[in-house]
Amino acid sequence: MSIESLADMPLSDGPSAQALFAKAQALASQCGVSLRTPPSEPTTCCGRGCNGCVWEGFFAAATFWREDALALLQAAQWPSR
């Protein structure tokens, strides 16, 4: 898996987010980079599709985590001189 492919991985549900986190952390391990802990899945969703659902916050945090991980991985791959 390439670093670029992480940007294309879906973040549409809990399992897809967990797959993204696992692949990013595996790449980070290969590059010798330490990533921050990914966000935890919510445990308080009522399942009614509320506006501002806890899952919306999780996916926003997961998107930010992915962007941060991609930046760190790309910097490790092409260090600045």
C-alpha positions as CSV (number, residue, x, y, z in Angstrom):
1,M,0.0,0.0,0.0
2,S,1.2,3.4,-0.9
3,I,1.0,6.6,1.1
4,E,-1.2,8.2,-1.6
5,S,-3.7,5.3,-1.5
6,L,-4.5,6.3,2.1
7,A,-6.0,9.6,0.8
8,D,-8.5,7.6,-1.3
9,M,-9.6,5.1,1.4
10,P,-13.2,5.7,2.4
11,L,-14.3,7.0,5.8
12,S,-17.9,6.0,5.6
13,D,-18.3,3.8,8.7
14,G,-16.5,2.4,11.7
15,P,-14.9,-0.6,10.0
16,S,-13.6,1.6,7.1
17,A,-12.1,4.1,9.5
18,Q,-10.4,1.3,11.5
19,A,-9.0,-0.2,8.3
20,L,-7.6,3.2,7.4
21,F,-6.0,3.6,10.9
22,A,-4.4,0.2,10.7
23,K,-3.0,0.7,7.2
24,A,-1.6,4.1,8.1
25,Q,0.0,2.8,11.3
26,A,1.5,-0.1,9.4
27,L,3.0,2.3,6.8
28,A,4.2,4.5,9.6
29,S,6.0,1.6,11.2
30,Q,7.7,0.8,7.9
31,C,8.9,4.4,7.6
32,G,9.9,4.6,11.3
33,V,7.3,7.3,12.0
34,S,5.2,7.5,15.1
35,L,1.6,8.6,14.6
36,R,-0.7,10.0,17.3
37,T,-3.4,7.7,18.6
38,P,-6.4,7.7,16.2
39,P,-9.8,8.9,17.5
40,S,-11.9,6.4,19.3
41,E,-15.3,5.3,17.8
42,P,-18.2,6.8,19.7
43,T,-20.1,4.7,22.2
44,T,-23.1,7.0,22.8
45,C,-24.9,7.0,19.5
46,C,-28.7,6.6,19.9
47,G,-29.2,5.5,16.3
48,R,-31.8,8.2,15.5
49,G,-29.7,10.1,12.9
50,C,-29.5,13.2,15.0
51,N,-28.2,16.4,13.5
52,G,-24.7,16.7,14.9
53,C,-24.5,13.0,15.6
54,V,-21.4,11.8,17.5
55,W,-20.5,9.9,14.3
56,E,-20.2,13.2,12.4
57,G,-17.6,14.3,15.0
58,F,-15.8,11.0,14.8
59,F,-15.5,11.2,11.0
60,A,-14.3,14.8,11.2
61,A,-11.7,13.8,13.7
62,A,-10.7,10.7,11.6
63,T,-10.4,13.0,8.5
64,F,-8.1,15.3,10.4
65,W,-6.1,12.3,11.7
66,R,-5.7,11.0,8.2
67,E,-4.5,14.4,6.9
68,D,-2.0,14.6,9.8
69,A,-0.8,11.1,9.2
70,L,-0.4,11.7,5.5
71,A,1.7,14.8,6.1
72,L,4.0,12.9,8.6
73,L,4.4,10.0,6.2
74,Q,5.1,12.2,3.2
75,A,7.7,14.1,5.2
76,A,9.4,10.8,6.3
77,Q,9.4,9.6,2.7
78,W,10.9,12.9,1.3
79,P,12.8,14.6,4.2
80,S,13.5,18.2,3.7
81,R,17.2,19.1,3.2
